[in-house]
Amino acid sequence: MANLSNVAGDRTAVATYVATLSADLATMARSTGLDTLGYLLEMVRLEAESSAREAPAPTGRR
């Protein structure tokens, strides 16, 4: 069974990575006139940031 603190850390790391990547992609999309795609990617960024903040805190238990 996976260590719960590792799962929380992995979840936070993935959400943070998705937030960063989607922000970059949104900028790229908007700079080339793909405004709707840019908007959707910005929504992805916001959701990922929210998920990263809401990840359960590591318990330190093994």
DRENDO-1510 file (C-alpha; in Angstrom, 1 decimal, always signed):
<recs>
REC; n; res; u; v; w
REC; 1; MET; +0.0; +0.0; +0.0 .
REC; 2; ALA; +1.3; +3.5; -0.9 .
REC; 3; ASN; +2.5; +5.8; +1.9 .
REC; 4; LEU; -0.2; +8.4; +2.3 .
REC; 5; SER; +2.4; +11.2; +2.7 .
REC; 6; ASN; +3.9; +10.2; -0.7 .
REC; 7; VAL; +0.5; +10.2; -2.3 .
REC; 8; ALA; -0.2; +13.7; -1.0 .
REC; 9; GLY; +3.2; +14.9; -2.1 .
REC; 10; ASP; +2.8; +13.3; -5.6 .
REC; 11; ARG; -0.7; +14.8; -6.0 .
REC; 12; THR; +0.6; +18.3; -5.0 .
REC; 13; ALA; +3.6; +17.9; -7.3 .
REC; 14; VAL; +1.5; +16.8; -10.3 .
REC; 15; ALA; -1.1; +19.6; -9.7 .
REC; 16; THR; +1.7; +22.2; -9.5 .
REC; 17; TYR; +3.3; +20.9; -12.7 .
REC; 18; VAL; +0.0; +21.0; -14.5 .
REC; 19; ALA; -0.6; +24.5; -13.3 .
REC; 20; THR; +2.8; +25.7; -14.6 .
REC; 21; LEU; +2.5; +23.9; -17.9 .
REC; 22; SER; -1.1; +25.0; -18.6 .
REC; 23; ALA; -0.1; +28.6; -17.8 .
REC; 24; ASP; +2.7; +28.4; -20.4 .
REC; 25; LEU; +0.4; +26.8; -23.0 .
REC; 26; ALA; -2.3; +29.4; -22.3 .
REC; 27; THR; +0.2; +32.2; -23.1 .
REC; 28; MET; +1.3; +30.4; -26.3 .
REC; 29; ALA; -2.3; +29.9; -27.4 .
REC; 30; ARG; -3.3; +33.5; -26.8 .
REC; 31; SER; -0.2; +34.9; -28.5 .
REC; 32; THR; -1.2; +33.1; -31.7 .
REC; 33; GLY; -4.9; +34.1; -31.6 .
REC; 34; LEU; -6.2; +30.9; -30.1 .
REC; 35; ASP; -8.2; +32.9; -27.5 .
REC; 36; THR; -10.8; +30.2; -26.6 .
REC; 37; LEU; -8.0; +27.6; -26.1 .
REC; 38; GLY; -6.1; +30.1; -24.0 .
REC; 39; TYR; -9.1; +30.6; -21.9 .
REC; 40; LEU; -9.7; +26.9; -21.4 .
REC; 41; LEU; -6.0; +26.4; -20.5 .
REC; 42; GLU; -6.3; +29.2; -17.9 .
REC; 43; MET; -9.3; +27.4; -16.3 .
REC; 44; VAL; -7.1; +24.3; -16.2 .
REC; 45; ARG; -4.4; +26.3; -14.4 .
REC; 46; LEU; -6.8; +27.7; -11.8 .
REC; 47; GLU; -8.2; +24.2; -11.1 .
REC; 48; ALA; -4.7; +22.7; -10.8 .
REC; 49; GLU; -3.7; +25.5; -8.4 .
REC; 50; SER; -6.8; +24.9; -6.3 .
REC; 51; SER; -6.1; +21.1; -6.3 .
REC; 52; ALA; -2.5; +21.7; -5.2 .
REC; 53; ARG; -3.7; +23.9; -2.3 .
REC; 54; GLU; -6.3; +21.4; -1.2 .
REC; 55; ALA; -4.0; +18.3; -1.2 .
REC; 56; PRO; -4.1; +16.6; +2.2 .
REC; 57; ALA; -1.2; +17.5; +4.4 .
REC; 58; PRO; +1.4; +14.7; +4.8 .
REC; 59; THR; +1.0; +12.8; +8.1 .
REC; 60; GLY; +4.6; +11.6; +8.4 .
REC; 61; ARG; +3.4; +8.1; +9.1 .
REC; 62; ARG; +4.7; +5.1; +7.3 .
</recs>
